[in-house]
Amino acid sequence: MTRSLVTGGQGFIGGHLVRALLDRGDEVTVLDLRAAPGRALELHGLTDAVRLVEGDVADPAAVHRAIREAGSGSAGPDSVFHLAAQTLVGPAAEDPVATFRANAEGTWTILEAARDAGTGAVVVASSDKAYGPSESLPYRETDELKPAAPYEASKAAADVISRSYWPAFGLPVGVTRLANVYGGGDLNGSRLVPEAVNACLEGRAPQIRSDGSPERDYLHVSDATAAYLAIEQAVKDGPGRGEALNAGTGEPCSVREVVALIAAEVARTGGEPVEPEYLGDGVPEGEIDRQYVDASRLEGLTGWRPRVSLADGVAEAVSWYRKRN
Ligand SMILES: NC(=O)c1ccc[n+]([C@@H]2O[C@H](COP(=O)([O-])OP(=O)(O)OC[C@H]3O[C@@H](n4cnc5c(N)ncnc54)[C@H](O)[C@@H]3O)[C@@H](O)[C@H]2O)c1
């Protein structure tokens, strides 16, 4: 049986990943901050199916405890998925040091513990945000990382530090650079999709912070989870070691288009028609105007490709939030 540790398993993507790991028969341990009610494990009905270690990824004692509990005897876990992070762009700009502590120090703390324990595969969450603003799109893995804001820099730091552990220490580690992930189960109300879906379901106008023009690459969370598993396998097999791999649809989509799709889906399934309100003038400060990724390297290495169309993914998300409300 594979023993896996998921940091950030109480979060949006982590919760889905934990479910996928349990489905394939893993024994799963989660390291996350002290659980508030209604977090991912509870949402997915998995509280009793995993071992939960409450602690901070930047605290070596908590991380060593999690690695020990996730492993067997003196051996560490077979796989470590490191997703725990301060994930919001606005709070990162307000308190960069706290974000660097969670995202950069948290990453090297995990890497050191995984190195000590002799872990078989480590997969670390970077982000397409690590590339920073660029005129040259789609982002490719060969592009330089040019972060221009604290969240972007924190992810770029985690990305670079993680990849160095393969050549420097022989730690089998790979890095994910996912596009914008969406789908049922995201309780981060400040993100576009949850906010727009909830607003439309409640019959109020979604308040959009931009003029609707920013473009993103929207990846359904089931495809994101599959990308994690594909990258884990590529790390185990060899070609993913020391590599960062993009995962996205490769299709840019404007905020305006996504919100229109959401509003149309809510109306089609019996909700009130609503008109979004665009409050901003251009792109909100500190955010990137256009982002999408080329995922052909991941596809070439592993066969992974996105399976869920935006229309189907939006329908899944609307149905999930409707059931939850
Ligand atoms: N959601 C996206 O669109 C997206 C895209 C690309 C990359 N990512 C990355 O994927 C990972 C997961 O993202 P998500 O959307 O699930 O985020 P999330 O905010 O829903 O979950 C993050 C989890 O990490 C935990 N956490 C935060 N700081 C911690 C700390 N110091 N110690 C222990 N746990 C801590 C939180 O409690 C939370 O459960 C993150 O690393 C994020 O940067 C997310």
The ligand as an SDF file (V2000), in Angstrom:
LIG
                    3D

 44 48  0  0  0  0  0  0  0  0999 V2000
   -6.4450   27.2500   -6.7000 N   0  0  0  0  0  0  0  0  0  0  0  0
   -5.7130   27.5380   -7.7630 C   0  0  0  0  0  0  0  0  0  0  0  0
   -6.2140   28.0550   -8.7760 O   0  0  0  0  0  0  0  0  0  0  0  0
   -4.2350   27.2220   -7.7770 C   0  0  0  0  0  0  0  0  0  0  0  0
   -3.5490   27.3430   -8.9980 C   0  0  0  0  0  0  0  0  0  0  0  0
   -2.1920   27.0550   -9.0310 C   0  0  0  0  0  0  0  0  0  0  0  0
   -1.5310   26.6630   -7.8880 C   0  0  0  0  0  0  0  0  0  0  0  0
   -2.2220   26.5600   -6.7120 N   0  0  0  0  0  0  0  0  0  0  0  0
   -1.4980   26.1090   -5.5350 C   0  0  0  0  0  0  0  0  0  0  0  0
   -2.0770   24.8670   -5.1470 O   0  0  0  0  0  0  0  0  0  0  0  0
   -2.0280   24.7170   -3.7420 C   0  0  0  0  0  0  0  0  0  0  0  0
   -3.4260   24.4510   -3.1870 C   0  0  0  0  0  0  0  0  0  0  0  0
   -4.2750   25.5400   -3.5510 O   0  0  0  0  0  0  0  0  0  0  0  0
   -5.7860   25.5970   -3.0520 P   0  0  0  0  0  0  0  0  0  0  0  0
   -6.5460   26.3350   -4.0750 O   0  0  0  0  0  0  0  0  0  0  0  0
   -6.2380   24.2560   -2.6390 O   0  0  0  0  0  0  0  0  0  0  0  0
   -5.6290   26.5300   -1.7740 O   0  0  0  0  0  0  0  0  0  0  0  0
   -6.4590   26.5930   -0.4240 P   0  0  0  0  0  0  0  0  0  0  0  0
   -6.2140   27.9720    0.1180 O   0  0  0  0  0  0  0  0  0  0  0  0
   -7.8670   26.1500   -0.6320 O   0  0  0  0  0  0  0  0  0  0  0  0
   -5.7380   25.5200    0.4970 O   0  0  0  0  0  0  0  0  0  0  0  0
   -4.4980   25.7490    1.1050 C   0  0  0  0  0  0  0  0  0  0  0  0
   -4.4370   24.9330    2.3760 C   0  0  0  0  0  0  0  0  0  0  0  0
   -3.1550   25.1440    2.9880 O   0  0  0  0  0  0  0  0  0  0  0  0
   -3.3690   25.3260    4.3840 C   0  0  0  0  0  0  0  0  0  0  0  0
   -2.2710   26.1360    4.9120 N   0  0  0  0  0  0  0  0  0  0  0  0
   -2.0200   27.4440    4.6640 C   0  0  0  0  0  0  0  0  0  0  0  0
   -0.9230   27.8410    5.3290 N   0  0  0  0  0  0  0  0  0  0  0  0
   -0.4860   26.7540    6.0140 C   0  0  0  0  0  0  0  0  0  0  0  0
    0.6010   26.5350    6.8860 C   0  0  0  0  0  0  0  0  0  0  0  0
    1.4600   27.5200    7.1970 N   0  0  0  0  0  0  0  0  0  0  0  0
    0.7550   25.3050    7.4410 N   0  0  0  0  0  0  0  0  0  0  0  0
   -0.1210   24.2970    7.1490 C   0  0  0  0  0  0  0  0  0  0  0  0
   -1.1530   24.4480    6.3180 N   0  0  0  0  0  0  0  0  0  0  0  0
   -1.3390   25.6650    5.7490 C   0  0  0  0  0  0  0  0  0  0  0  0
   -4.7150   26.0210    4.5080 C   0  0  0  0  0  0  0  0  0  0  0  0
   -5.2590   25.8330    5.8090 O   0  0  0  0  0  0  0  0  0  0  0  0
   -5.4950   25.3370    3.4080 C   0  0  0  0  0  0  0  0  0  0  0  0
   -6.1730   24.1920    3.8960 O   0  0  0  0  0  0  0  0  0  0  0  0
   -1.3970   25.9880   -3.1950 C   0  0  0  0  0  0  0  0  0  0  0  0
   -0.0200   25.7480   -2.9850 O   0  0  0  0  0  0  0  0  0  0  0  0
   -1.6050   26.9980   -4.3160 C   0  0  0  0  0  0  0  0  0  0  0  0
   -0.6090   27.9910   -4.2980 O   0  0  0  0  0  0  0  0  0  0  0  0
   -3.5670   26.8300   -6.6290 C   0  0  0  0  0  0  0  0  0  0  0  0
  1  2  1  0
  2  3  2  0
  2  4  1  0
  4  5  1  0
  4 44  2  0
  5  6  2  0
  6  7  1  0
  7  8  2  0
  8  9  1  0
  8 44  1  0
  9 10  1  0
  9 42  1  0
 10 11  1  0
 11 12  1  0
 11 40  1  0
 12 13  1  0
 13 14  1  0
 14 15  2  0
 14 16  1  0
 14 17  1  0
 17 18  1  0
 18 19  2  0
 18 20  1  0
 18 21  1  0
 21 22  1  0
 22 23  1  0
 23 24  1  0
 23 38  1  0
 24 25  1  0
 25 26  1  0
 25 36  1  0
 26 27  1  0
 26 35  1  0
 27 28  2  0
 28 29  1  0
 29 30  1  0
 29 35  2  0
 30 31  1  0
 30 32  2  0
 32 33  1  0
 33 34  2  0
 34 35  1  0
 36 37  1  0
 36 38  1  0
 38 39  1  0
 40 41  1  0
 40 42  1  0
 42 43  1  0
M  CHG  2   8   1  16  -1
M  END
$$$$
